[in-house]
Amino acid sequence: MPTKEAIAAEDTLIHVLWINAGLSCDGDSVALTAATQPSIEEIALGALPGLPKIAVHWPLIDFECGPQGGADDFLEWFWKADRGELEPFVLVVEGSIPNEQLHGEGYWCGFGNDRETMQPITTSEWLDKLAPKATAIVAVGTCATYGGIHAMAGNPTGAMGVPDYLGWDWKSKAGIPIVCVPGCPVHPDNMSETLTYLLYMATGQAPMIPLDDALRPQWLFGATVHEGCDRAGYYEEGDFATEYGSPKCIVKLGCWGPVVKCNVPKRGWINGVGGCPNVGGICIGCTMPGFPDKFMPFMDEPPGGKLSTKASGLYGSAIRSLRKVTKKTLDKEPQWRAKGKELTTGATRTW
């Protein structure tokens, strides 16, 4: 029996405004097309029970791409939101936000033109316009969440993530903090699942989204790569790969899995298949606020890894030896499984 909230949600129209005009490669948009749990089609078509109707204004798929002021003016939806004519709407930001105060003229990145001056509107200006009016803001991908590659030391643009720009304590008019879904690119299902949660929440069918200190959904980023990795058992036994292609633990090849919060090994990449360590790739920490600076140089054994792997090697070698003995005993059938006139199973004969 549908709840009152679910019935009311069917009559609600929520707009999703997607800005991919930050500094990025559009990889997060591309990744989302691979989502399966749920898929973007299921979200857009309202195929999930109780999901409200949505209108997705996403440059990757939107057919409204005509000239400014024309019948198919894509940017008109963003102007409507600025005028307060879209209610409610969720703002999705892809790409890091450059500091436009660092140059005398020109701009770092923009999204459309000002209708009066015909000068480009910077991405940060759109954030200034739309953030106070959005029901929720989602930063998708590591560039938008924490700055990513563009924000590493030495960057000339002063790039930063959305929380750095708006403030880590920022909340929407609905009292919702910035929701960060990091990844380089974002995991497809992590993004679609988070968006689905927010849509249910917007219609009163879910509680406030639980976020960690880095504003990531707790149920997606509460465990480390190592805790969900198929190779974790080798680490415990101190059995490490020395070259790529080995099924063993790849910490010594540069994997940061033991300390990185990410669910990719557990979830797989598409339809539960794939994911960095699952296919032999080291974890470089792309879901963490310190990426990439604190994880470089890539493909070198992590600083703390030398001590921990040495300790694991000593402990693990003893464990491996003991387990070899145990395996031999478990690989043999019990002695009483043999035919004969005598009952040797330990049971008491009652006949």
N, C-alpha and C positions, 0 to 999 in steps of 0.2 A: 504494500500500500504506500503510494508516494506521500512524503511529508508535505506540510503546508509550504515549507521553504522551497522544496523541489518544484512544487506546482507554480509558486510565484516566480521562481528562477526562469521558468520557460518563457515568461513574458518580459524578462529583463534583457536588454541589449547592452553589452559591454564592448566598447571599442578598445582595440589593442593598437597603439601607435608605436611603430618600430623605427628607431633612428639608427641607421648603420653608418652614420657620417663621422664617427670618431676615427681615431687612428687605428686601423685594423685591416685585416685581409678578407673580411666577410666570411671567414671560415666558420663562425658560429651559426650564421644563417644557413650555410651549406650543410652543416652538421645536423641541424634541426630537421632537415628533409629526410633524415635516416631514422627518425624516432619511430618506435613501434609500441611503446608502453607508456602513454598512448601515442598514437601517431598524430601529426599536425592535422591530417584530414579528419580524424575523429573529433579533435577539438573544434576545428572550424565548422564542421557540420553538426555539432551538438549530438554526436552519437553516444555519448556517455550519459547514463541516467542522472537527471537533475542538473545537468550542465546548462548554464544560461546561453542564450544566443550571443555570438560574438561577431564583430566585424573586424577583420585583421587588415591593417594598413601597413603592409610589409613590402619594402622595395623589391624583394626577391621574387614575389609572386603576383603583386598587384598589377592589374591590367590598366589601372588609371595612371597613365604615364604621358598624358597630353601636355601641351604647352601651358604655362602659367596663365590662369584666367580662362583656359579653355574648358570644354565640357568634361574632359577627363583629367582634370588637374589634381594630381596626387597630393600636392602640398595643401590643398584646400582643407583637408581633414585636420591638419596641424594648425591651420589658422582658426578653424572652428574651435578647436580645443583651447587655443589661446584666448578666444573671445568668450569662453565659458559655455559654448553651445554643445559640447560633448560631455555627457554625464551619465554614468561614470566612464572613466577610461584608465587603462593601464599603460604606462610608458615603459617601453623596453629600449635600453641603450646598449649598443654594440660598438666597441672601440674605446680606446682611452681618450681622455679629455686633455687637450693641450692648453698651456697657459698663454692666452692671447695677449697678455700684458708684457710679453718678453720681446716684442718686436715694435719697431716704429711705424711700419706700414705693412700692408698686405695682411694675410691671415694664414693660420695653419690648416684648418679644415672647416668646412661649412656645409649647409644643407639648404639649398634654395636661395632665392634672392628677396631682399626687402622690396615690397611693392611700391614704395615711394622713391627710394634712392636707387633701386635696382642693383644695389651692392650685395655681395654674398652675406647671408646670415650665418654666423659661426655656430658651431655645435654647442659651445658653451652658452651662447645667447638663447638657443632653443631650450636648454636646460633651465636657464633663468626664467624663461617665459612659462614653461609647462610644469615644472616641478611643483609649484605651489597649488596647481589645479588638479594634479594627478591623484587618483585614488591609491595607486601604488606605483613604485618604480622598481623595475627589475634590471640589474646590471648583468649582462650575459657575456660570458667569456672572461678570461683573465685580464685582457686589456681594459675592459669596462669596469671590472671589479676592483683591481689593484694596480692598474697601469700596464702590466705585462712587459713585453719586450721594449716597447717605446719608452717606458719609464725607467729603464735601467740606468745605472750611473753613466754620465756623459751625454745624456740625451739633450739635444738643443731646444726641444719644444717645451720642456718642463712638464711633460705628459704625466697624467695621474688618473686614478680610477674615480668613478662617480662618488664613492664615499669620501674620497679626499677632497673632491670639488664641493660637494654639498655639505659635508661634515658627517662624521661617523655617528653622531647622535641625531641626525636629521630624521624626521618622520613626516609622512604624508598627512594630508588633511583628515584622513581616516585613521591616523595614529599608527600607520604601518611603517616600520623601518625600511631602509633600502634593502632589497633582497638580492644577494649576490650568488650567482651560479657560475663559479669559475671553471676553468679548463681551457686548454689551448690545443684544439678547440674545446668548447663545452661538450660534455657528454650529451648526446641527443635526448635520451630518456630523462636525464636529470633536469633538463630544461623543460621538456613537455610536461613532466610530472609536477614541477614547481608551478608552472603556469596554470595547470589544472587545479592545483591546490588553491591558488589565489582566486580563481574564478568561483570555486565553491565557497571560499571565505567571503568573497564580495557579496554573495547572496545568502549569507547567514547559515551556511551548511557545514562550516568547518571553523574551528577555533583559530586564534591568532597563530600565524605560522611560527614554529619554533626555530630560532636562529642561534648560531653559536657566536662567539666573540668577534669572529671575522664576517658576521652577517650571512653565513652560509646555512642552508636548511640542515638542521641537526641530523635528521634521519638519513640524509644522503652523505654527509661528510663527518659522521661521528666516529668512524673507524679508520684505521690507517690502511694503506695499500698492502702492507705486510700481513695484516690480520685477515685479509681476504684473498691472499695470493696462493696459488697452487704450489708455489716453490717454498713456502714458509717452512715446511717440514725439513727441507734440506738445511735451512739456516739453523734450525734447532739442533741438528746433528753435526753442525760445523762442516757441512759438505758444500763447497762453493765452486761455481763455474770459473774456469780460467780463460775461456774463449766463448764467443757467441755460438749459438747452436746447441749448447748444452741444456738439459732440462733442469739443472741444479740451480741453487740460489745465485742470483747475479749481483749481489751487493758489491763484491770485489771488482765488478766491471763498471761500477758507478751508480748503482740503483739506490735511490733514496727512500724506497718503499717503507722501511721501518718507522719513519717519522712523518710521512706525508699523508694528509687526510684526503682520501679519495676512495671511491667505491668501484672503480673501473675493473679491477681483477675479479671482484665478486659478481659484478653485473654483466661483464662482457661489454662489447661495444655496440654491435647491432644484433638484435634478437638473441642476446645472451652469448654471442660468439665474439671472440677477439678481446682486445684490451692489451695495453702495453706489455706488462710482464707475461701475460698469457701467451703472447706470440714471440717472446724473447727480447722485447725492448725494455731498456732500463727506465725506471721512473725518474724524471728530472724535476719533479715538484711543481708542476704547472698549475696546480690548484691552490697554491699557497701564496699568501701576501708577500713573502720574501722573494718570489720568483721574478727574474732569473738570477739576480745578483748573488743571493745567498746559496745558490746551488751550482755555481760555476767554479772551476771548469767542468763541463759535462764529461762523462765517460771516465772520470777519475774516481778512485775509491773515496767515498765521503770521509771527511776528517775524523769523525767519531767512529767510522766504520772499522778502522784499523785496530782500535782497542777492542771494540765489541766483537769483531769477527775472530780476533785472536783468542779472546775468552771463550767464544762459542766453539772455536776449533778444539781447544783443550777439553772443554766439557763435552762437546759433541762427539769427539773421537772415542771417549770412554762410553758414552751412551750407545754409539754404533756397535762397539764391541759386545756390550751386554745384550743388545737387541739381536745380534747375529746368533748368539746362543739361544735366546728365546725363540727366534724364528725356526731354528732347527727342531726344537721340541714341538712346536706348533704345526710343523710340516709333516708330522707323523701321526698315524692313527693310534688311538689307545690300544694297549696290549690285549684287552679283553675282547676285541672284535675278531674272534677266531672261532671256528667250529670245534666241537669236542664234547665229551660227556660231562665235563665239569663246568659249573656256572661261576665265572670269574668277574662278573660286572660289579659285584658288591651288593646286589639285590638278595633278599632272603626268599628262598623258595617256599611257597605255601601250598604246593600240591605234591 
